[in-house]
Amino acid sequence: MFLRLQLNRAPPTGAAKNAFRIIALTVCLAILYILGTRASILFADLVADGSIRKNWVPFWLPSGLALAAVMRFGPAALPGIFIGSCLANLSLKAPFAIAVWLAAVNASQPLLIVALLRRWSVPESPFLTGRGVACFVAATFIGCCLYGAVLGPVGFAMAGWMKLGAFPVEWMRWALGDITAILILTPIILIALHPWAQPRGDMIMTETFAVMLIGAGLVAVVFSDMLVGGPLHHLSLEFLLFPLIIWAALRGTLLTTTSLVFVMSVAIAVCTAFGHGPISNAAPSREALIMLQALIAVLAVTGLLLTATSGERRFSQARLKETLEGLDHLVRARTAALDNANRRLAMEAAQHAQISRINEGRSRLLQKLTTGERLESLLSTLEREIERTAPDWKVRIDVGATSKRYRHVAAAGVERHDIKGAEGRVLALMFIERPIGRALSEQQVGLIEESADLVRLIVEFKANEHRLQRLARYDTLTGALNRGAFSAELSTLMQEIDGPAGTLSLLYVDLDGFKAVNDTCGHALGDTILKEVVERFQVLAGPRAVIGRLGGDEFVIALPRICDRELVSLMAGRLVDCCASLSTGDAAPPITASIGIGRYPVNGTTATDLLIAADTAMYSAKRAGGSRYVFSDAQIDPRECRAAG
């Protein structure tokens, strides 16, 4: 029984374990080599004494074993082959030197064959393809004919067992013995040990044994004396063996074919050794024996080639079947997808008219949306578009979560649809009056959903538009106009004024000590103070005043149609006083205000000039100690530059 070892398949778990495996492999191979030698010589013992075939060996089984071991285990098999060959030759009474010589030849011959296979890029499983089988046969012929069959007889000649004149005959006998053994034994051993061998179930094993019995019986019939001595004695009946080989190769597996070839080869050799069969009854010449070995070699090569070709064909058929099944599955999937697409197309065709009307209405609505039209007008347009698409409907849309027109929806028989935004808040309500008792069709449900999307789009667009406009004009912290918006508003006010000089006053306010409050108490308190300052300015200046924040702690207040100097002074003083009363806590200094006052058109005829004039006056107030107001044309006149209080 062969030992299945995985020396090169898995990493060793330890040096001792690996060494044990190598020793076990060496011992097993040596024993098997000796047994193979005895089995091969047994054929010579079966031949009758005095026959020319007395020293004939049809196949040297150890050569097939040695090649299979090297192909399976690699160089690790060489010690066992060398030791087994050496012991076998010594048991045949060969001198020690000759035994070592022959052992070296027997161990190196499989290495040469394997090297040739690697050189030709033959895969690990050479018997699965026709090219692999051809390369295996070619490497076997080269290794045996040009190496083993040359060096082996040389050893015989050195030992005096053979004369030089007998070298050609011995060379042929040696080469054919090794070739036939390798062709019939090596494949079956590799198939039994290799993982790439085809699966071996109970049915396959039963079929293999049945084919082996049929093959042995067929050989017994063909090589029987009854046929040879009968009317067919002049025919060569060996060709009757090939149909079974061909059938097994095309029908069975590698294991079945190689087993059949091995059994038939052994049966042919046994029958011939006992003197039965067409070859035994032919002229007792070495040519007849060579023909028998050639017959065995041809049987083996035919089986291997046909099996490999059949395997390739079955593999191609399997791949083709797999491809066809994949294509069939793809066709079925595409057909199903096409059917679904056709159904959807039919539904879309039924909805095409309604969708066209909806798209036309949407286009008109979006065009109005880009013109800046009011929200109420846009929603009224959408109501008319929905009623045009569904003539038996009456639609009303209200912005917000409540409606003034439909307070009792259930009593009025009106459907209510809440239109919500992304945050779940109700943006608008859509009320639909339609004939009672009719279920909504799929197209009508789609119309409601499309309309709800448009309402959501319009409301959110107008809300975002308002938000962007406010961000573009107003300071996000205080709500006052920003610098750009205030300058534009100031220019507009100056253009609208038509009266005597001084009909517009501009107050430029800077908070003194605000930076210290920010640094001491933090920006949160600073932001609170800024918002409170704007709120106080709005209360003091009145609804007609325009208030802006230029940045940081600087504010501007435009007082249109205030032409009285005393009134402006009173207003500025109140602003200074309201800033002085701001609460900053105990940790920070109090906040005061420095105010510069510019008047139109006395101090400037443009918004820029007026702002510069007021800004200059504000800095004059700061230089005077702060907490006061200064007119731009006062030139620090004590009468027009005064502190509050």
C-alpha positions as CSV (number, residue, x, y, z in Angstrom):
1,M,0.0,0.0,0.0
2,F,1.4,3.4,-1.0
3,L,2.0,6.0,1.7
4,R,0.3,9.4,0.9
5,L,2.7,11.9,2.3
6,Q,2.5,15.7,1.8
7,L,6.2,16.7,2.2
8,N,5.9,19.6,-0.1
9,R,2.2,20.4,0.5
10,A,2.1,21.7,4.1
11,P,4.7,23.3,6.3
12,P,6.3,20.9,8.8
13,T,5.2,21.2,12.3
14,G,8.7,20.4,13.5
15,A,12.1,19.2,12.4
16,A,11.6,15.8,14.1
17,K,8.3,15.2,12.5
18,N,9.6,16.1,9.0
19,A,12.6,13.8,9.5
20,F,10.3,11.0,10.5
21,R,8.3,11.5,7.3
22,I,11.4,11.4,5.2
23,I,12.6,8.2,6.9
24,A,9.2,6.6,6.5
25,L,9.0,7.5,2.8
26,T,12.5,6.2,2.2
27,V,11.7,2.8,4.0
28,C,8.4,2.4,2.1
29,L,9.9,3.2,-1.3
30,A,12.9,0.9,-0.7
31,I,10.5,-2.0,0.2
32,L,8.2,-1.3,-2.7
33,Y,11.2,-1.2,-5.1
34,I,12.5,-4.6,-3.9
35,L,9.0,-6.1,-4.2
36,G,8.7,-4.6,-7.8
37,T,12.0,-6.1,-8.7
38,R,10.9,-9.5,-7.4
39,A,7.5,-9.2,-9.3
40,S,9.3,-8.3,-12.5
41,I,11.7,-11.2,-12.3
42,L,8.8,-13.5,-11.6
43,F,7.9,-13.4,-15.3
44,A,11.3,-14.9,-16.2
45,D,10.6,-17.7,-13.6
46,L,7.4,-18.6,-15.4
47,V,9.2,-19.2,-18.7
48,A,10.1,-22.8,-19.4
49,D,13.8,-23.8,-19.1
50,G,15.7,-23.7,-22.4
51,S,13.4,-21.1,-23.9
52,I,14.9,-18.1,-25.7
53,R,12.6,-16.0,-23.5
54,K,14.1,-17.4,-20.2
55,N,15.8,-14.1,-19.2
56,W,13.1,-11.9,-20.7
57,V,11.3,-9.4,-18.5
58,P,8.3,-7.7,-20.3
59,F,8.3,-4.6,-18.1
60,W,10.6,-3.4,-15.3
61,L,8.0,-2.4,-12.6
62,P,10.5,-0.5,-10.4
63,S,11.1,2.0,-13.2
64,G,7.4,3.0,-13.2
65,L,7.4,3.1,-9.4
66,A,10.5,5.3,-9.3
67,L,9.2,7.9,-11.8
68,A,5.8,8.1,-10.0
69,A,7.6,8.6,-6.7
70,V,9.8,11.4,-8.0
71,M,6.8,13.1,-9.8
72,R,4.8,12.9,-6.6
73,F,7.3,13.6,-3.8
74,G,10.2,15.3,-5.6
75,P,13.8,14.8,-4.7
76,A,12.7,13.4,-1.3
77,A,12.0,10.1,-3.0
78,L,15.6,9.6,-4.3
79,P,17.0,8.0,-1.1
80,G,14.4,5.3,-1.1
81,I,14.8,4.6,-4.8
82,F,18.6,4.4,-4.5
83,I,18.5,2.1,-1.4
84,G,15.8,-0.1,-2.8
85,S,17.7,-0.5,-6.1
86,C,21.0,-1.2,-4.4
87,L,19.5,-3.9,-2.1
88,A,17.6,-5.4,-5.0
89,N,20.7,-5.7,-7.2
90,L,22.7,-7.1,-4.2
91,S,19.9,-9.7,-3.8
92,L,20.5,-10.7,-7.4
93,K,24.2,-11.4,-6.5
94,A,25.5,-8.3,-8.2
95,P,28.9,-7.0,-7.0
96,F,28.6,-4.0,-4.7
97,A,30.1,-1.5,-7.1
98,I,27.8,-2.6,-9.9
99,A,24.8,-2.5,-7.5
100,V,25.7,1.1,-6.6
101,W,26.2,2.0,-10.3
102,L,22.8,0.6,-11.3
103,A,21.1,2.2,-8.3
104,A,22.5,5.6,-9.3
105,V,21.2,5.1,-12.8
106,N,17.8,4.0,-11.6
107,A,17.6,7.0,-9.2
108,S,18.7,9.6,-11.7
109,Q,16.6,8.4,-14.7
110,P,13.3,9.7,-13.2
111,L,15.0,13.0,-12.4
112,L,15.9,13.4,-16.0
113,I,12.3,12.7,-17.2
114,V,10.8,15.1,-14.6
115,A,13.3,17.8,-15.7
116,L,12.3,17.4,-19.3
117,L,8.6,17.7,-18.3
118,R,9.4,20.9,-16.4
119,R,11.4,22.2,-19.3
120,W,8.4,21.7,-21.6
121,S,6.1,23.4,-19.1
122,V,4.0,20.3,-18.6
123,P,1.6,20.8,-15.6
124,E,1.5,18.7,-12.5
125,S,-1.3,16.6,-14.1
126,P,0.2,15.5,-17.5
127,F,-2.6,13.0,-18.2
128,L,-5.5,15.5,-18.5
129,T,-4.5,16.9,-21.9
130,G,-3.3,15.4,-25.1
131,R,-0.2,17.7,-25.1
132,G,0.7,16.5,-21.6
133,V,0.4,12.9,-22.5
134,A,2.5,13.4,-25.7
135,C,5.2,15.2,-23.6
136,F,5.1,12.5,-21.0
137,V,5.6,9.7,-23.6
138,A,8.4,11.7,-25.3
139,A,10.2,12.4,-22.1
140,T,9.9,8.7,-21.2
141,F,11.4,7.6,-24.5
142,I,14.3,10.1,-24.2
143,G,15.1,9.3,-20.6
144,C,15.0,5.5,-21.1
145,C,16.6,5.2,-24.5
146,L,19.3,7.8,-24.2
147,Y,20.1,7.5,-20.6
148,G,19.0,4.5,-18.6
149,A,19.3,1.9,-21.4
150,V,22.8,3.2,-22.2
151,L,24.3,3.4,-18.7
152,G,22.6,0.2,-17.5
153,P,24.2,-2.2,-20.0
154,V,27.5,-0.4,-19.5
155,G,27.3,-1.6,-15.9
156,F,26.6,-5.1,-17.1
157,A,29.6,-5.0,-19.4
158,M,31.8,-3.7,-16.5
159,A,30.7,-6.6,-14.4
160,G,31.4,-9.1,-17.1
161,W,27.7,-10.1,-17.4
162,M,27.5,-9.0,-21.0
163,K,29.7,-9.0,-24.1
164,L,30.0,-5.8,-26.1
165,G,28.5,-7.4,-29.1
166,A,25.3,-8.0,-27.2
167,F,25.0,-4.3,-26.3
168,P,22.3,-3.4,-29.0
169,V,20.0,-6.3,-27.9
170,E,20.5,-5.5,-24.2
171,W,19.9,-1.8,-24.9
172,M,16.6,-2.5,-26.6
173,R,15.6,-5.0,-23.9
174,W,16.4,-2.5,-21.1
175,A,14.7,0.5,-22.9
176,L,11.5,-1.4,-23.7
177,G,11.3,-2.8,-20.2
178,D,11.5,0.6,-18.6
179,I,9.2,2.3,-21.2
180,T,6.4,-0.3,-20.8
181,A,6.6,-0.2,-17.0
182,I,6.4,3.6,-16.9
183,L,3.5,3.7,-19.4
184,I,1.4,1.1,-17.6
185,L,2.3,1.7,-13.9
186,T,3.3,5.4,-13.4
187,P,-0.1,6.8,-14.5
188,I,-2.2,4.5,-12.3
189,I,0.0,5.4,-9.2
190,L,-0.1,9.1,-9.9
191,I,-3.9,9.0,-10.4
192,A,-4.3,7.1,-7.2
193,L,-2.2,9.6,-5.2
194,H,-2.8,13.0,-6.8
195,P,-5.6,15.4,-5.8
196,W,-6.3,16.2,-9.4
197,A,-7.5,12.7,-10.1
198,Q,-11.1,12.5,-11.1
199,P,-13.6,11.6,-8.3
200,R,-13.9,8.0,-7.4
201,G,-17.3,7.1,-6.2
202,D,-18.7,3.6,-5.5
203,M,-20.2,3.4,-9.0
204,I,-17.0,4.4,-10.7
205,M,-15.0,1.9,-8.6
206,T,-17.5,-0.9,-9.5
207,E,-17.3,0.0,-13.1
208,T,-13.5,0.0,-13.0
209,F,-13.3,-3.5,-11.5
210,A,-15.9,-4.8,-14.0
211,V,-13.9,-3.4,-16.9
212,M,-10.7,-4.9,-15.5
213,L,-12.3,-8.4,-15.3
214,I,-13.6,-8.0,-18.9
215,G,-10.2,-7.0,-20.1
216,A,-8.5,-9.9,-18.4
217,G,-11.1,-12.3,-19.9
218,L,-10.6,-10.8,-23.4
219,V,-6.9,-11.3,-23.1
220,A,-7.4,-14.9,-22.0
221,V,-9.6,-15.5,-25.1
222,V,-7.3,-13.8,-27.6
223,F,-4.2,-15.4,-26.2
224,S,-5.8,-18.9,-25.8
225,D,-4.4,-21.9,-27.8
226,M,-7.9,-22.6,-29.0
227,L,-8.1,-19.6,-31.3
228,V,-4.4,-19.8,-32.2
229,G,-4.7,-23.4,-33.2
230,G,-8.1,-23.0,-35.0
231,P,-9.0,-21.6,-38.4
232,L,-7.8,-18.1,-37.3
233,H,-4.2,-19.3,-36.6
234,H,-2.9,-17.3,-39.5
235,L,-4.4,-14.0,-38.2
236,S,-3.0,-11.6,-35.7
237,L,-5.8,-11.2,-33.2
238,E,-4.1,-8.6,-30.9
239,F,-6.2,-5.9,-32.6
240,L,-9.2,-7.3,-30.7
241,L,-7.9,-5.7,-27.5
242,F,-8.1,-2.1,-28.8
243,P,-11.9,-1.7,-29.0
244,L,-12.2,-2.3,-25.2
245,I,-9.3,0.2,-24.6
246,I,-11.0,2.8,-26.9
247,W,-14.4,2.3,-25.2
248,A,-12.9,2.6,-21.7
249,A,-11.0,5.8,-22.7
250,L,-14.1,7.4,-24.2
251,R,-16.6,6.2,-21.7
252,G,-14.7,5.9,-18.4
253,T,-12.3,7.9,-16.3
254,L,-8.5,8.0,-16.1
255,L,-8.5,5.5,-13.3
256,T,-10.7,3.1,-15.3
257,T,-8.5,3.3,-18.4
258,T,-5.1,3.0,-16.7
259,S,-6.3,0.1,-14.5
260,L,-7.6,-1.7,-17.7
261,V,-4.3,-1.2,-19.5
262,F,-2.3,-2.4,-16.5
263,V,-4.5,-5.6,-16.0
264,M,-4.4,-6.4,-19.8
265,S,-0.6,-5.9,-19.9
266,V,0.0,-8.2,-17.0
267,A,-2.4,-10.8,-18.5
268,I,-0.7,-10.6,-21.9
269,A,2.8,-11.1,-20.2
270,V,1.6,-14.0,-18.1
271,C,0.0,-15.8,-21.0
272,T,3.1,-15.3,-23.1
273,A,5.3,-16.5,-20.3
274,F,3.3,-19.7,-20.0
275,G,3.7,-20.2,-23.8
276,H,0.2,-19.2,-24.8
277,G,-1.0,-16.7,-27.4
278,P,-0.1,-15.6,-30.9
279,I,3.3,-14.2,-29.9
280,S,4.4,-17.4,-28.0
281,N,3.4,-19.5,-31.0
282,A,5.3,-17.3,-33.5
283,A,8.9,-17.8,-34.3
284,P,10.8,-18.0,-31.1
285,S,12.8,-14.9,-31.7
286,R,13.6,-11.7,-29.9
287,E,11.7,-9.8,-32.6
288,A,8.5,-11.4,-31.4
289,L,9.2,-10.4,-27.8
290,I,9.9,-6.8,-29.0
291,M,6.6,-6.9,-30.8
292,L,4.8,-7.9,-27.5
293,Q,6.4,-5.0,-25.6
294,A,5.6,-2.7,-28.4
295,L,2.0,-4.0,-28.2
296,I,1.8,-3.1,-24.5
297,A,3.3,0.3,-25.1
298,V,0.8,1.0,-27.9
299,L,-2.1,-0.1,-25.7
300,A,-0.9,2.2,-22.9
301,V,-0.3,5.2,-25.2
302,T,-3.6,4.7,-27.0
303,G,-5.5,4.6,-23.7
304,L,-3.8,7.7,-22.3
305,L,-4.2,9.8,-25.4
306,L,-7.8,8.9,-25.9
307,T,-8.6,9.4,-22.3
308,A,-6.9,12.9,-22.3
309,T,-8.6,13.8,-25.6
310,S,-12.0,12.6,-24.3
311,G,-11.4,14.5,-21.1
312,E,-10.6,17.7,-23.0
313,R,-13.7,17.2,-25.1
314,R,-15.9,16.7,-22.0
315,F,-14.3,19.7,-20.3
316,S,-15.0,21.8,-23.4
317,Q,-18.6,20.5,-23.5
318,A,-19.0,21.3,-19.9
319,R,-17.7,24.8,-20.4
320,L,-19.9,25.2,-23.5
321,K,-22.9,23.9,-21.5
322,E,-22.1,26.3,-18.7
323,T,-21.8,29.2,-21.2
324,L,-25.1,28.2,-22.9
325,E,-26.8,28.0,-19.6
326,G,-25.5,31.4,-18.6
327,L,-26.6,32.8,-22.0
328,D,-30.0,31.1,-21.5
329,H,-30.3,32.6,-18.1
330,L,-29.3,36.0,-19.4
331,V,-31.8,35.7,-22.2
332,R,-34.6,34.8,-19.8
333,A,-33.6,37.7,-17.5
334,R,-33.4,40.1,-20.4
335,T,-36.8,38.8,-21.7
336,A,-38.4,39.3,-18.4
337,A,-36.8,42.8,-18.2
338,L,-38.1,43.5,-21.7
339,D,-41.7,42.4,-20.7
340,N,-41.6,44.6,-17.6
341,A,-40.3,47.5,-19.8
342,N,-43.2,46.9,-22.2
343,R,-45.7,47.0,-19.4
344,R,-44.2,50.1,-18.0
345,L,-44.1,51.6,-21.5
346,A,-47.8,50.9,-21.9
347,M,-48.6,52.5,-18.6
348,E,-46.4,55.5,-19.5
349,A,-48.2,55.8,-22.8
350,A,-51.5,55.9,-21.0
351,Q,-50.2,58.7,-18.8
352,H,-48.4,60.6,-21.5
353,A,-51.2,63.1,-22.2
354,Q,-51.6,63.9,-18.5
355,I,-47.9,64.1,-17.9
356,S,-47.6,66.5,-20.9
357,R,-50.2,68.8,-19.5
358,I,-48.5,68.6,-16.1
359,N,-45.1,69.4,-17.6
360,E,-46.6,72.3,-19.6
361,G,-48.1,73.7,-16.4
362,R,-44.9,73.2,-14.5
363,S,-42.9,75.0,-17.1
364,R,-45.3,78.0,-17.0
365,L,-45.1,77.9,-13.2
366,L,-41.3,77.7,-13.1
367,Q,-41.0,80.6,-15.6
368,K,-43.1,82.7,-13.2
369,L,-41.0,81.5,-10.3
370,T,-37.9,83.0,-11.8
371,T,-39.5,86.4,-12.4
372,G,-39.8,87.1,-8.7
373,E,-43.6,86.8,-8.6
374,R,-45.3,86.8,-5.2
375,L,-46.0,83.5,-3.5
376,E,-49.8,83.9,-3.5
377,S,-49.8,84.5,-7.2
378,L,-47.7,81.4,-7.9
379,L,-50.0,79.2,-5.8
380,S,-53.0,80.6,-7.6
381,T,-51.4,79.8,-10.9
382,L,-50.8,76.2,-9.7
383,E,-54.4,75.9,-8.6
384,R,-55.6,76.8,-12.1
385,E,-53.1,74.4,-13.7
386,I,-54.4,71.5,-11.6
387,E,-58.0,72.3,-12.4
388,R,-57.1,72.5,-16.1
389,T,-55.7,68.9,-15.9
390,A,-58.6,67.6,-13.7
391,P,-61.6,69.6,-14.8
392,D,-64.0,68.1,-12.2
393,W,-61.7,69.2,-9.3
394,K,-61.7,72.4,-7.3
395,V,-58.3,73.0,-5.7
396,R,-57.2,75.5,-3.1
397,I,-53.8,75.9,-1.5
398,D,-53.0,77.7,1.7
399,V,-49.5,78.4,3.1
400,G,-48.9,77.2,6.6
401,A,-50.4,74.6,8.9
402,T,-53.8,76.2,9.2
403,S,-56.5,77.4,6.7
404,K,-59.0,80.1,6.9
405,R,-61.1,78.9,4.0
406,Y,-61.6,75.3,5.1
407,R,-62.0,75.1,8.9
408,H,-64.4,72.1,8.7
409,V,-62.9,69.8,6.1
410,A,-65.0,66.8,6.9
411,A,-68.3,68.7,6.9
412,A,-67.5,70.3,3.6
413,G,-66.5,67.0,1.9
414,V,-63.1,68.2,1.0
415,E,-59.9,66.1,0.9
416,R,-57.0,67.7,2.8
417,H,-53.4,66.9,1.9
418,D,-50.6,68.1,4.2
419,I,-47.5,69.1,2.3
420,K,-44.4,68.8,4.6
421,G,-40.8,69.8,4.2
422,A,-37.7,67.9,4.8
423,E,-37.8,68.5,8.5
424,G,-41.4,67.2,8.8
425,R,-42.9,70.7,9.3
426,V,-46.2,71.4,7.4
427,L,-45.4,74.0,4.7
428,A,-48.8,74.2,3.1
429,L,-52.3,72.6,2.9
430,M,-53.9,71.5,-0.3
431,F,-57.7,71.1,-0.4
432,I,-59.4,69.2,-3.3
433,E,-63.1,69.1,-3.9
434,R,-64.0,66.3,-6.2
435,P,-67.0,64.1,-7.0
436,I,-67.8,61.9,-4.0
437,G,-67.7,58.2,-4.3
438,R,-65.1,57.9,-7.0
439,A,-61.8,56.2,-6.2
440,L,-58.6,58.0,-7.2
441,S,-57.0,56.5,-10.3
442,E,-53.3,55.9,-10.5
443,Q,-53.0,58.9,-12.8
444,Q,-54.9,61.1,-10.3
445,V,-52.7,59.9,-7.4
446,G,-49.7,60.9,-9.5
447,L,-51.2,64.3,-10.2
448,I,-51.6,64.9,-6.5
449,E,-48.1,63.9,-5.8
450,E,-46.7,66.0,-8.6
451,S,-48.8,69.0,-7.4
452,A,-47.6,68.5,-3.8
453,D,-44.0,68.4,-5.0
454,L,-44.5,71.7,-6.9
455,V,-46.1,73.3,-3.8
456,R,-43.2,72.2,-1.7
457,L,-40.7,73.5,-4.3
458,I,-42.5,76.9,-4.6
459,V,-42.8,77.5,-0.8
460,E,-39.2,76.4,-0.1
461,F,-37.9,78.5,-3.0
462,K,-39.6,81.6,-1.8
463,A,-38.6,81.0,1.7
464,N,-35.0,80.5,0.6
465,E,-35.2,83.6,-1.6
466,H,-36.4,85.7,1.4
467,R,-33.7,84.2,3.6
468,L,-31.0,85.0,1.0
469,Q,-32.3,88.6,0.5
470,R,-32.3,89.1,4.3
471,L,-28.7,87.7,4.5
472,A,-27.7,90.0,1.7
473,R,-29.1,93.1,3.4
474,Y,-29.1,92.6,7.1
475,D,-26.5,91.9,9.8
476,T,-27.1,88.3,11.1
477,L,-26.4,89.2,14.7
478,T,-28.3,92.5,15.3
479,G,-30.8,92.6,12.4
480,A,-29.6,96.0,11.4
481,L,-28.7,96.8,7.7
482,N,-25.2,95.8,6.7
483,R,-22.7,98.3,5.2
484,G,-23.7,97.7,1.6
485,A,-27.4,97.8,2.2
486,F,-27.2,100.9,4.4
487,S,-25.1,102.7,1.8
488,A,-27.7,101.9,-0.9
489,E,-30.6,102.9,1.4
490,L,-28.8,106.2,2.3
491,S,-28.3,107.0,-1.4
492,T,-32.0,106.4,-2.0
493,L,-33.0,108.6,0.9
494,M,-30.7,111.4,-0.4
495,Q,-32.3,111.2,-3.8
496,E,-35.8,111.4,-2.5
497,I,-35.1,114.5,-0.3
498,D,-36.3,117.7,-1.9
499,G,-36.2,120.6,0.6
500,P,-33.8,122.9,2.4
501,A,-30.4,121.9,3.6
502,G,-30.2,119.7,6.6
503,T,-33.2,117.6,5.8
504,L,-31.2,114.4,6.5
505,S,-28.9,113.8,9.4
506,L,-26.5,110.9,9.8
507,L,-25.2,109.8,13.2
508,Y,-22.0,107.7,13.2
509,V,-21.8,105.8,16.5
510,D,-18.8,104.0,18.0
511,L,-18.9,102.1,21.3
512,D,-16.1,103.1,23.6
513,G,-14.8,100.3,25.8
514,F,-16.5,97.5,23.9
515,K,-13.3,95.7,23.1
516,A,-12.4,95.5,26.8
517,V,-15.8,94.0,27.5
518,N,-15.3,91.4,24.8
519,D,-11.8,90.5,26.0
520,T,-12.8,90.4,29.7
521,C,-16.3,88.9,29.7
522,G,-16.3,87.0,26.4
523,H,-18.0,87.2,23.0
524,A,-21.3,86.0,24.3
525,L,-21.8,89.1,26.5
526,G,-20.4,91.2,23.7
527,D,-23.0,89.8,21.2
528,T,-25.8,90.4,23.8
529,I,-24.7,94.1,24.2
530,L,-24.6,94.7,20.4
531,K,-28.2,93.3,20.0
532,E,-29.4,95.4,22.9
533,V,-27.8,98.5,21.5
534,V,-29.6,98.1,18.2
535,E,-32.9,97.5,20.0
536,R,-32.4,100.7,22.0
537,F,-31.5,102.7,19.0
538,Q,-34.7,101.5,17.2
539,V,-36.8,102.6,20.1
540,L,-35.1,106.0,20.4
541,A,-34.8,106.9,16.8
542,G,-38.3,105.9,15.8
543,P,-39.8,103.8,12.9
544,R,-38.7,106.2,10.2
545,A,-35.0,106.0,11.1
546,V,-32.7,103.7,9.1
547,I,-30.1,101.8,11.3
548,G,-27.0,100.0,10.0
549,R,-24.0,98.2,11.4
550,L,-20.8,98.9,9.6
551,G,-18.8,96.2,11.5
552,G,-17.5,95.5,14.9
553,D,-18.9,98.2,17.3
554,E,-19.7,100.9,14.7
555,F,-23.3,101.8,13.9
556,V,-24.9,104.5,11.7
557,I,-28.4,106.0,12.0
558,A,-30.0,108.0,9.2
559,L,-32.7,110.4,10.3
560,P,-34.7,111.5,7.2
561,R,-36.5,114.8,7.3
562,I,-35.0,116.0,10.6
563,C,-33.7,119.4,9.9
564,D,-33.7,121.0,13.3
565,R,-30.2,121.1,14.8
566,E,-31.5,121.1,18.4
567,L,-33.6,118.1,17.7
568,V,-30.7,116.2,16.3
569,S,-28.6,117.2,19.3
570,L,-31.3,115.9,21.6
571,M,-31.4,112.6,19.8
572,A,-27.7,112.2,19.9
573,G,-27.6,113.0,23.6
574,R,-30.2,110.3,24.3
575,L,-28.2,107.8,22.3
576,V,-25.1,108.6,24.3
577,D,-27.0,108.2,27.6
578,C,-28.6,104.9,26.5
579,C,-25.2,103.4,25.8
580,A,-23.8,104.6,29.1
581,S,-26.6,102.7,30.9
582,L,-25.6,99.3,29.3
583,S,-24.9,96.6,32.0
584,T,-21.4,95.1,31.6
585,G,-21.0,93.6,35.1
586,D,-18.3,94.3,37.7
587,A,-15.4,92.8,35.8
588,A,-15.4,95.1,32.8
589,P,-15.4,98.9,32.4
590,P,-18.6,100.7,31.4
591,I,-19.5,101.3,27.8
592,T,-19.9,104.8,26.4
593,A,-20.6,106.1,22.9
594,S,-18.8,108.6,20.6
595,I,-21.1,110.0,18.0
596,G,-20.2,112.0,14.8
597,I,-23.0,113.8,13.1
598,G,-23.1,114.7,9.4
599,R,-25.9,116.6,7.5
600,Y,-27.1,116.5,3.9
601,P,-26.2,118.4,1.8
602,V,-24.1,120.6,4.1
603,N,-21.4,117.9,4.8
604,G,-21.7,115.9,1.6
605,T,-23.8,115.4,-1.4
606,T,-23.2,111.6,-1.8
607,A,-23.5,108.7,0.6
608,T,-19.8,108.2,0.7
609,D,-19.0,111.8,1.4
610,L,-21.6,112.0,4.2
611,L,-20.3,108.8,5.8
612,I,-16.7,110.2,5.7
613,A,-17.8,113.4,7.3
614,A,-19.7,111.7,10.1
615,D,-16.8,109.3,10.7
616,T,-14.4,112.2,11.0
617,A,-16.7,113.9,13.5
618,M,-16.9,110.6,15.5
619,Y,-13.2,110.4,15.8
620,S,-13.2,114.0,17.0
621,A,-15.6,113.0,19.7
622,K,-13.3,110.1,20.7
623,R,-10.3,112.4,20.9
624,A,-12.3,114.8,23.1
625,G,-12.7,112.0,25.7
626,G,-15.6,110.0,24.3
627,S,-19.2,109.8,25.7
628,R,-20.2,112.8,23.6
629,Y,-21.4,113.8,20.1
630,V,-19.7,116.2,17.6
631,F,-21.2,117.8,14.5
632,S,-19.1,117.5,11.4
633,D,-19.0,121.3,10.9
634,A,-18.5,122.2,14.6
635,Q,-14.7,122.2,14.4
636,I,-14.7,121.1,18.1
637,D,-16.9,124.1,19.0
638,P,-17.7,123.8,22.7
639,R,-21.3,124.6,21.9
640,E,-21.6,121.8,19.4
641,C,-19.2,119.3,20.9
642,R,-20.6,118.3,24.3
643,A,-20.8,115.3,26.5
644,A,-24.1,113.8,27.4
645,G,-25.6,114.4,30.8
